[in-house]
Amino acid sequence: MKKLLTLLSASGVATLITASSALAQAFPTTLVGTWSVRANNTDLTLIVQSQSSDSPCAQITGTMGGSTGPIVGYYCPATGVVSFLLNSGSGGATYQVYFGQASSPGSQTQITGNFTSYDGGNGNGAFSFSAQTSE
């Protein structure tokens, strides 16, 4: 019985070590670049034009959906957390808030998360989004 428990314990430790390695995430150091976004069944382009060197979280700026939709937000390279506001190009008011997680599971960097829309009418609510780039 003692031998069986020892074997099961060793097997459990090996499984935990393997699972921990498989679950480890690689976070990109920067989000600067062009992203293909799918947000609430709509295809958009996100361009992150700049990322500050602030630590632990850097300010990001850019556009989404064309030059009329400026974004401003932050990205934390140590955790992969990203959040940004999408503002109206005409009045500057925020009408969507994005919050997600960036990762680099392979050659393609991804962001997945949710956004809340304050567009008015049927445009209000919470929705999912994903973005990817190969840069």
Secondary structure, 3 states (H helix, E strand, C coil): CHHHHHHHHHHHHHHHHHHHHHHCCCCCCCCCEEEEEEECCEEEEEEEEEECCCCCCEEEEEEECCCCCEEEEEEECCCCEEEEEEECCCCCCEEEEEEEEEECCCCCEEEEEEEEECCCHHHCEEEEEEEEECC
